[in-house]
Amino acid sequence: MRILITSFGPFNNFKTNPSNQIMEIVREKTKLFSPKNNYYEFETIDVSWSSVSKFINEKKDGLYDLIIHLGVATNENKMRIEIMGRNVQSGNDVENIKPNENQIIKNASDLKTNIPMEILNDFVSKNDFIELSHNAGSFLCNYIYFKSLYAFKKNSLVLFIHTADNQNKPKSPNLEYQADKIFNLIEILTNKNNHKNNSLTIS
């Protein structure tokens, strides 16, 4: 099973992006605890429109079973599992570039994750510091989510997780906790026996 996990690099006041720190902890966990037949790729992406577009283009021929994107939710106490990639884009990136158009793809509809909601609802119900969200914003977190769903949804399960902002919100869960939860979700999604009638298949 091929699994791709991404995070973002530094931006604004985040000299170290929490999503990147969490991804690195997840990376170490996969080395210790994941089945040997799971193959992982990890990638840190610059917080720029061009870097995300380049990433999507480079991975478009990749055959991944599961793609999980991570990005920090500024000033948020909880982790957010994003359900929807919205066809909107705005904001200046680290290169001080902003999109010329409000829509990512002209006249396209918003795109919903293809991971079964039964799994996500059950997972969130068991974790107090995680919630579901239908609004990933309009900046690069939403951009990579929408572009990934548009490019990979037919062949891969795709999800975006906003990590909590432990740098600005001291009551938010720590990095290790957040990495544990993400790793637990990956285990659920890659273990067909954990949820009856659910598996990593695209319907």
Backbone as CSV, one residue per row, in Angstrom:
resi,resn,N_x,N_y,N_z,CA_x,CA_y,CA_z,C_x,C_y,C_z
1,MET,0.841,-1.196,0.000,0.000,0.000,0.000,0.880,1.251,0.000
2,ARG,0.609,2.161,-0.901,1.433,3.364,-1.033,0.716,4.547,-0.398
3,ILE,1.424,5.242,0.478,0.842,6.330,1.250,1.733,7.562,1.109
4,LEU,1.118,8.679,0.762,1.837,9.953,0.608,1.352,10.922,1.673
5,ILE,2.286,11.488,2.424,1.951,12.452,3.469,2.760,13.717,3.228
6,THR,2.081,14.868,3.268,2.768,16.141,3.057,2.527,17.095,4.222
7,SER,3.404,18.065,4.332,3.215,19.170,5.275,3.777,20.425,4.624
8,PHE,3.584,21.545,5.295,4.075,22.816,4.772,5.287,23.308,5.550
9,GLY,6.083,24.138,4.881,7.257,24.745,5.495,6.917,26.036,6.217
10,PRO,7.937,26.819,6.598,7.735,28.054,7.365,6.931,29.101,6.599
11,PHE,6.198,29.914,7.357,5.508,31.075,6.764,5.132,32.031,7.878
12,ASN,5.038,33.307,7.547,4.673,34.368,8.494,5.456,34.217,9.795
13,ASN,4.750,34.079,10.921,5.428,33.976,12.212,5.836,32.547,12.570
14,PHE,5.537,31.603,11.688,5.887,30.209,11.954,7.262,29.910,11.342
15,LYS,8.305,30.140,12.134,9.651,29.833,11.650,9.837,28.338,11.472
16,THR,9.113,27.575,12.286,9.015,26.132,12.107,7.537,25.799,12.057
17,ASN,7.105,25.193,10.986,5.687,24.909,10.829,5.304,23.683,11.666
18,PRO,4.333,23.814,12.578,3.920,22.657,13.389,3.495,21.460,12.551
19,SER,2.882,21.703,11.409,2.463,20.575,10.569,3.667,19.768,10.101
20,ASN,4.788,20.458,9.861,6.005,19.772,9.445,6.617,18.991,10.596
21,GLN,6.597,19.581,11.787,7.101,18.872,12.964,6.283,17.609,13.228
22,ILE,4.985,17.721,13.095,4.105,16.567,13.319,4.356,15.499,12.260
23,MET,4.523,15.913,11.014,4.802,14.945,9.959,6.075,14.165,10.240
24,GLU,7.095,14.841,10.766,8.350,14.157,11.052,8.187,13.137,12.180
25,ILE,7.342,13.436,13.147,7.060,12.461,14.210,6.315,11.266,13.628
26,VAL,5.356,11.539,12.754,4.627,10.460,12.087,5.592,9.593,11.281
27,ARG,6.528,10.236,10.607,7.525,9.487,9.829,8.260,8.471,10.710
28,GLU,8.684,8.920,11.886,9.394,8.020,12.789,8.495,6.886,13.273
29,LYS,7.235,7.181,13.505,6.296,6.147,13.946,6.093,5.089,12.860
30,THR,6.054,5.520,11.617,5.864,4.538,10.544,7.050,3.585,10.448
31,LYS,8.230,4.074,10.765,9.413,3.212,10.729,9.345,2.128,11.800
32,LEU,8.728,2.466,12.923,8.700,1.551,14.065,7.495,0.622,14.075
33,PHE,6.354,1.140,13.627,5.110,0.429,13.891,4.288,0.036,12.672
34,SER,4.604,0.537,11.503,3.761,0.245,10.346,4.098,-1.116,9.737
35,PRO,3.095,-1.771,9.140,3.367,-3.027,8.422,4.400,-2.823,7.329
36,LYS,5.197,-3.844,7.077,6.274,-3.720,6.100,5.760,-3.559,4.674
37,ASN,4.512,-3.948,4.440,3.975,-3.819,3.090,3.391,-2.439,2.815
38,ASN,3.487,-1.529,3.799,3.097,-0.139,3.587,4.327,0.662,3.164
39,TYR,4.216,1.337,2.027,5.310,2.160,1.523,4.920,3.630,1.655
40,TYR,5.752,4.407,2.364,5.437,5.808,2.654,6.345,6.757,1.886
41,GLU,5.751,7.865,1.465,6.520,9.014,0.984,6.121,10.228,1.816
42,PHE,7.107,11.040,2.178,6.869,12.256,2.947,7.469,13.435,2.193
43,GLU,6.726,14.536,2.171,7.225,15.700,1.437,6.805,16.991,2.133
44,THR,7.771,17.894,2.293,7.503,19.229,2.813,7.411,20.199,1.639
45,ILE,6.332,20.980,1.613,6.062,21.867,0.488,6.160,23.319,0.943
46,ASP,6.822,24.144,0.163,6.890,25.571,0.464,5.491,26.188,0.421
47,VAL,5.286,27.210,1.230,3.982,27.872,1.296,3.876,28.865,0.141
48,SER,3.787,28.328,-1.057,3.654,29.168,-2.246,2.746,28.470,-3.247
49,TRP,2.056,29.279,-4.016,1.149,28.751,-5.037,1.919,27.920,-6.059
50,SER,3.080,28.389,-6.454,3.860,27.684,-7.478,4.373,26.341,-6.955
51,SER,4.743,26.280,-5.682,5.263,25.026,-5.120,4.177,23.957,-5.060
52,VAL,2.967,24.357,-4.692,1.872,23.390,-4.659,1.540,22.913,-6.064
53,SER,1.483,23.827,-7.011,1.196,23.444,-8.392,2.266,22.501,-8.934
54,LYS,3.510,22.783,-8.618,4.613,21.916,-9.054,4.486,20.539,-8.429
55,PHE,4.139,20.497,-7.157,3.969,19.228,-6.455,2.880,18.381,-7.123
56,ILE,1.733,18.996,-7.386,0.626,18.265,-8.004,1.047,17.723,-9.368
57,ASN,1.726,18.526,-10.126,2.162,18.117,-11.464,3.155,16.958,-11.396
58,GLU,4.061,17.003,-10.424,5.073,15.959,-10.295,4.475,14.636,-9.823
59,LYS,3.397,14.700,-9.049,2.809,13.484,-8.480,1.631,12.950,-9.285
60,LYS,1.284,13.608,-10.384,0.038,13.267,-11.081,0.018,11.841,-11.614
61,ASP,1.187,11.262,-11.850,1.241,9.887,-12.337,1.526,8.879,-11.235
62,GLY,1.600,9.351,-9.999,1.863,8.461,-8.878,0.644,7.607,-8.552
63,LEU,0.881,6.375,-8.186,-0.210,5.463,-7.839,-0.258,5.300,-6.330
64,TYR,-0.956,6.218,-5.685,-1.053,6.191,-4.226,-2.427,5.679,-3.799
65,ASP,-2.422,4.874,-2.743,-3.694,4.422,-2.167,-4.291,5.485,-1.266
66,LEU,-3.426,6.213,-0.573,-3.878,7.203,0.409,-2.963,8.415,0.370
67,ILE,-3.565,9.599,0.323,-2.825,10.857,0.373,-3.383,11.684,1.523
68,ILE,-2.511,12.076,2.449,-2.921,12.922,3.567,-2.051,14.174,3.573
69,HIS,-2.704,15.322,3.512,-2.015,16.607,3.586,-2.190,17.195,4.979
70,LEU,-1.123,17.793,5.499,-1.150,18.451,6.809,-0.800,19.921,6.662
71,GLY,-1.477,20.760,7.433,-1.171,22.183,7.487,-1.675,22.738,8.798
72,VAL,-1.037,23.757,9.316,-1.432,24.293,10.619,-2.631,25.228,10.476
73,ALA,-3.555,25.122,11.439,-4.691,26.044,11.527,-4.317,27.141,12.522
74,THR,-3.955,28.299,12.022,-3.462,29.383,12.873,-4.479,29.752,13.948
75,ASN,-3.985,29.815,15.194,-4.779,30.211,16.363,-5.935,29.262,16.683
76,GLU,-5.831,28.011,16.267,-6.863,27.018,16.580,-6.373,26.067,17.664
77,ASN,-7.269,25.772,18.619,-6.945,24.862,19.718,-7.093,23.395,19.339
78,LYS,-7.923,23.121,18.332,-8.223,21.742,17.970,-7.694,21.409,16.581
79,MET,-7.494,20.117,16.366,-7.208,19.616,15.031,-8.519,19.582,14.247
80,ARG,-8.428,19.814,12.936,-9.623,19.799,12.099,-9.423,18.863,10.913
81,ILE,-10.282,17.887,10.805,-10.299,17.043,9.621,-11.206,17.715,8.604
82,GLU,-10.625,18.128,7.498,-11.374,18.871,6.493,-12.122,17.907,5.571
83,ILE,-13.404,18.163,5.397,-14.253,17.321,4.569,-14.278,17.798,3.124
84,MET,-14.087,19.091,2.915,-14.328,19.691,1.604,-13.137,20.504,1.108
85,GLY,-12.786,20.283,-0.151,-11.862,21.177,-0.830,-12.679,22.173,-1.633
86,ARG,-12.537,23.460,-1.343,-13.382,24.488,-1.953,-12.703,25.100,-3.169
87,ASN,-13.477,25.421,-4.174,-12.934,26.000,-5.400,-12.762,27.518,-5.249
88,VAL,-11.956,27.896,-4.265,-11.645,29.300,-4.024,-10.163,29.421,-3.685
89,GLN,-9.602,30.580,-3.976,-8.189,30.813,-3.668,-7.960,32.304,-3.430
90,SER,-7.156,32.603,-2.427,-6.825,33.999,-2.129,-5.649,34.042,-1.162
91,GLY,-4.983,35.190,-1.132,-3.922,35.417,-0.159,-2.536,35.450,-0.768
92,ASN,-1.659,36.231,-0.141,-0.264,36.337,-0.574,0.565,35.232,0.062
93,ASP,1.364,34.549,-0.760,2.196,33.459,-0.256,3.548,33.997,0.217
94,VAL,4.478,33.108,0.514,5.785,33.523,1.032,6.604,34.272,-0.014
95,GLU,6.209,34.145,-1.279,6.876,34.897,-2.352,6.132,36.196,-2.661
96,ASN,5.151,36.524,-1.801,4.307,37.715,-1.959,3.524,37.702,-3.275
97,ILE,3.143,36.500,-3.687,2.334,36.315,-4.893,0.934,35.887,-4.484
98,LYS,-0.064,36.428,-5.163,-1.445,36.027,-4.918,-2.093,35.640,-6.245
99,PRO,-3.136,34.813,-6.199,-3.788,34.365,-7.440,-4.462,35.519,-8.174
100,ASN,-4.545,35.371,-9.481,-5.233,36.371,-10.302,-6.737,36.163,-10.336
101,GLU,-7.170,34.930,-10.075,-8.585,34.587,-10.124,-9.056,34.102,-8.761
102,ASN,-10.357,34.255,-8.485,-10.912,33.784,-7.218,-11.139,32.278,-7.207
103,GLN,-11.415,31.712,-8.375,-11.631,30.272,-8.470,-10.336,29.571,-8.865
104,ILE,-10.152,28.350,-8.322,-8.984,27.555,-8.693,-9.149,27.010,-10.105
105,ILE,-10.307,26.424,-10.357,-10.667,25.931,-11.687,-12.021,26.534,-12.051
106,LYS,-12.079,27.259,-13.134,-13.268,28.011,-13.495,-14.514,27.126,-13.564
107,ASN,-15.530,27.516,-12.793,-16.850,26.891,-12.790,-16.869,25.456,-12.262
108,ALA,-15.782,25.015,-11.661,-15.771,23.674,-11.059,-16.486,23.705,-9.718
109,SER,-17.031,22.557,-9.315,-17.713,22.442,-8.022,-16.707,22.179,-6.905
110,ASP,-17.109,22.481,-5.675,-16.314,22.067,-4.530,-16.230,20.544,-4.521
111,LEU,-15.167,20.015,-3.911,-14.941,18.570,-3.930,-14.879,18.023,-2.506
112,LYS,-15.611,16.941,-2.278,-15.660,16.308,-0.966,-14.661,15.162,-0.896
113,THR,-14.084,14.942,0.288,-13.188,13.804,0.453,-13.899,12.509,0.083
114,ASN,-13.161,11.558,-0.436,-13.734,10.263,-0.788,-13.490,9.207,0.284
115,ILE,-13.006,9.632,1.442,-12.904,8.715,2.578,-14.286,8.568,3.214
116,PRO,-14.731,7.356,3.511,-16.076,7.155,4.056,-16.328,7.984,5.308
117,MET,-17.442,8.695,5.325,-17.763,9.535,6.470,-17.993,8.711,7.732
118,GLU,-18.424,7.479,7.583,-18.605,6.613,8.756,-17.309,6.485,9.541
119,ILE,-16.214,6.328,8.820,-14.911,6.201,9.475,-14.523,7.511,10.166
120,LEU,-14.683,8.622,9.457,-14.283,9.915,10.017,-15.158,10.310,11.207
121,ASN,-16.456,10.098,11.098,-17.353,10.423,12.221,-17.017,9.597,13.453
122,ASP,-16.751,8.332,13.245,-16.401,7.457,14.369,-15.091,7.887,15.012
123,PHE,-14.127,8.230,14.186,-12.812,8.647,14.691,-12.921,9.926,15.508
124,VAL,-13.629,10.910,14.985,-13.777,12.196,15.680,-14.551,12.027,16.987
125,SER,-15.541,11.164,17.006,-16.353,10.968,18.206,-15.543,10.425,19.378
126,LYS,-14.403,9.828,19.097,-13.565,9.226,20.139,-12.391,10.122,20.539
127,ASN,-12.314,11.325,19.960,-11.175,12.205,20.230,-11.645,13.634,20.472
128,ASP,-11.455,14.102,21.709,-11.987,15.404,22.108,-11.324,16.583,21.413
129,PHE,-10.085,16.436,20.995,-9.363,17.561,20.409,-9.355,17.536,18.882
130,ILE,-10.307,16.809,18.303,-10.409,16.733,16.842,-11.857,16.985,16.446
131,GLU,-12.053,17.772,15.403,-13.397,18.031,14.904,-13.409,17.996,13.389
132,LEU,-14.603,17.795,12.835,-14.778,17.846,11.392,-15.027,19.274,10.953
133,SER,-14.573,19.622,9.750,-14.753,20.966,9.220,-15.099,20.885,7.736
134,HIS,-15.983,21.786,7.300,-16.341,21.876,5.893,-15.727,23.110,5.225
135,ASN,-14.818,23.771,5.924,-14.241,24.997,5.382,-12.742,25.032,5.663
136,ALA,-11.958,24.705,4.640,-10.501,24.693,4.785,-9.885,26.046,4.468
137,GLY,-10.726,27.078,4.360,-10.231,28.417,4.056,-10.111,28.630,2.561
138,SER,-9.251,29.570,2.188,-9.038,29.846,0.764,-7.549,29.963,0.425
139,PHE,-6.693,29.699,1.414,-5.256,29.831,1.196,-4.689,28.484,0.740
140,LEU,-3.437,28.240,0.948,-2.757,27.099,0.341,-3.168,25.748,0.905
141,CYS,-3.645,25.712,2.143,-4.153,24.443,2.673,-5.346,23.972,1.850
142,ASN,-6.260,24.876,1.613,-7.411,24.538,0.777,-6.984,24.279,-0.667
143,TYR,-6.029,25.062,-1.149,-5.576,24.929,-2.536,-5.011,23.544,-2.818
144,ILE,-4.134,23.054,-1.935,-3.549,21.735,-2.171,-4.602,20.642,-2.023
145,TYR,-5.570,20.862,-1.139,-6.630,19.871,-0.943,-7.507,19.772,-2.187
146,PHE,-7.975,20.917,-2.678,-8.821,20.921,-3.866,-8.075,20.344,-5.065
147,LYS,-6.829,20.778,-5.257,-6.059,20.309,-6.405,-5.797,18.805,-6.322
148,SER,-5.553,18.294,-5.124,-5.322,16.859,-4.958,-6.593,16.061,-5.218
149,LEU,-7.708,16.539,-4.676,-8.971,15.855,-4.935,-9.278,15.850,-6.431
150,TYR,-9.045,16.962,-7.079,-9.317,17.074,-8.518,-8.418,16.134,-9.320
151,ALA,-7.150,16.027,-8.909,-6.182,15.251,-9.689,-6.175,13.770,-9.344
152,PHE,-6.407,13.435,-8.067,-6.148,12.068,-7.610,-7.367,11.293,-7.121
153,LYS,-8.515,11.964,-7.021,-9.665,11.346,-6.350,-10.125,10.040,-6.996
154,LYS,-9.922,9.876,-8.281,-10.382,8.666,-8.953,-9.578,7.442,-8.556
155,ASN,-8.341,7.651,-8.155,-7.460,6.518,-7.864,-6.954,6.462,-6.429
156,SER,-7.095,7.552,-5.690,-6.529,7.617,-4.341,-7.546,8.191,-3.369
157,LEU,-7.477,7.747,-2.123,-8.214,8.407,-1.065,-7.427,9.636,-0.639
158,VAL,-8.113,10.766,-0.477,-7.435,12.045,-0.217,-8.073,12.727,0.985
159,LEU,-7.226,13.248,1.879,-7.715,13.928,3.076,-6.764,15.058,3.450
160,PHE,-7.338,16.126,3.996,-6.520,17.216,4.563,-6.833,17.336,6.056
161,ILE,-5.780,17.448,6.849,-5.928,17.621,8.292,-5.235,18.914,8.709
162,HIS,-5.999,19.810,9.302,-5.418,21.007,9.909,-4.939,20.649,11.313
163,THR,-3.665,20.860,11.571,-3.140,20.611,12.914,-3.406,21.817,13.804
164,ALA,-3.499,21.582,15.096,-3.718,22.667,16.050,-2.459,23.519,16.179
165,ASP,-2.662,24.764,16.568,-1.573,25.739,16.647,-0.975,25.754,18.054
166,ASN,-0.057,24.840,18.309,0.526,24.756,19.654,1.500,25.898,19.941
167,GLN,1.912,26.633,18.915,2.828,27.752,19.138,2.112,28.962,19.722
168,ASN,0.878,29.191,19.310,0.125,30.361,19.770,-0.997,30.023,20.751
169,LYS,-1.369,28.766,20.839,-2.442,28.325,21.719,-1.901,27.261,22.680
170,PRO,-1.440,27.698,23.862,-0.803,26.757,24.788,-1.707,25.638,25.271
171,LYS,-3.023,25.812,25.164,-3.944,24.763,25.614,-4.239,23.748,24.508
172,SER,-3.676,23.956,23.346,-3.891,22.998,22.258,-3.061,21.740,22.516
173,PRO,-3.449,20.611,21.915,-2.683,19.374,22.126,-1.256,19.506,21.604
174,ASN,-0.340,18.819,22.277,1.062,18.928,21.879,1.337,18.154,20.588
175,LEU,2.533,18.327,20.063,2.883,17.737,18.774,2.800,16.218,18.802
176,GLU,3.257,15.605,19.882,3.250,14.145,19.984,1.824,13.604,19.970
177,TYR,0.946,14.262,20.691,-0.464,13.849,20.704,-1.045,13.917,19.297
178,GLN,-0.804,15.022,18.615,-1.367,15.192,17.285,-0.796,14.164,16.307
179,ALA,0.497,13.894,16.413,1.108,12.880,15.554,0.518,11.505,15.838
180,ASP,0.290,11.203,17.119,-0.320,9.922,17.489,-1.684,9.754,16.835
181,LYS,-2.496,10.810,16.881,-3.842,10.725,16.330,-3.805,10.553,14.809
182,ILE,-2.918,11.266,14.159,-2.803,11.123,12.706,-2.323,9.725,12.347
183,PHE,-1.364,9.222,13.096,-0.881,7.865,12.843,-1.988,6.844,13.099
184,ASN,-2.777,7.054,14.152,-3.900,6.152,14.430,-4.904,6.137,13.282
185,LEU,-5.187,7.324,12.723,-6.120,7.402,11.608,-5.556,6.683,10.381
186,ILE,-4.267,6.852,10.137,-3.643,6.137,9.023,-3.781,4.632,9.212
187,GLU,-3.568,4.160,10.437,-3.715,2.728,10.718,-5.129,2.250,10.411
188,ILE,-6.111,3.054,10.792,-7.508,2.695,10.530,-7.760,2.616,9.028
189,LEU,-7.271,3.616,8.314,-7.544,3.691,6.881,-6.787,2.643,6.073
190,THR,-5.709,2.112,6.621,-4.925,1.114,5.887,-5.145,-0.296,6.405
191,ASN,-6.044,-0.464,7.378,-6.355,-1.787,7.915,-7.808,-2.098,7.625
192,LYS,-8.060,-2.934,6.645,-9.422,-3.222,6.202,-10.251,-3.903,7.294
193,ASN,-9.594,-4.507,8.263,-10.326,-5.238,9.291,-10.823,-4.353,10.427
194,ASN,-10.359,-3.098,10.458,-10.750,-2.221,11.559,-12.180,-1.733,11.443
195,HIS,-12.691,-1.653,10.231,-14.054,-1.179,10.015,-14.738,-2.112,9.027
196,LYS,-15.714,-2.817,9.510,-16.408,-3.755,8.635,-17.023,-3.006,7.453
197,ASN,-16.913,-3.647,6.310,-17.485,-3.124,5.047,-16.785,-1.864,4.539
198,ASN,-15.695,-1.451,5.196,-14.946,-0.285,4.708,-13.539,-0.727,4.337
199,SER,-13.010,-0.200,3.254,-11.653,-0.542,2.849,-11.103,0.563,1.973
200,LEU,-9.844,0.440,1.648,-9.224,1.445,0.792,-9.542,1.144,-0.680
201,THR,-10.779,1.304,-1.022,-11.192,1.154,-2.410,-11.960,2.389,-2.830
202,ILE,-11.823,2.760,-4.070,-12.510,3.917,-4.598,-13.794,3.451,-5.271
203,SER,-14.901,3.975,-4.809,-16.190,3.573,-5.387,-16.643,4.589,-6.431
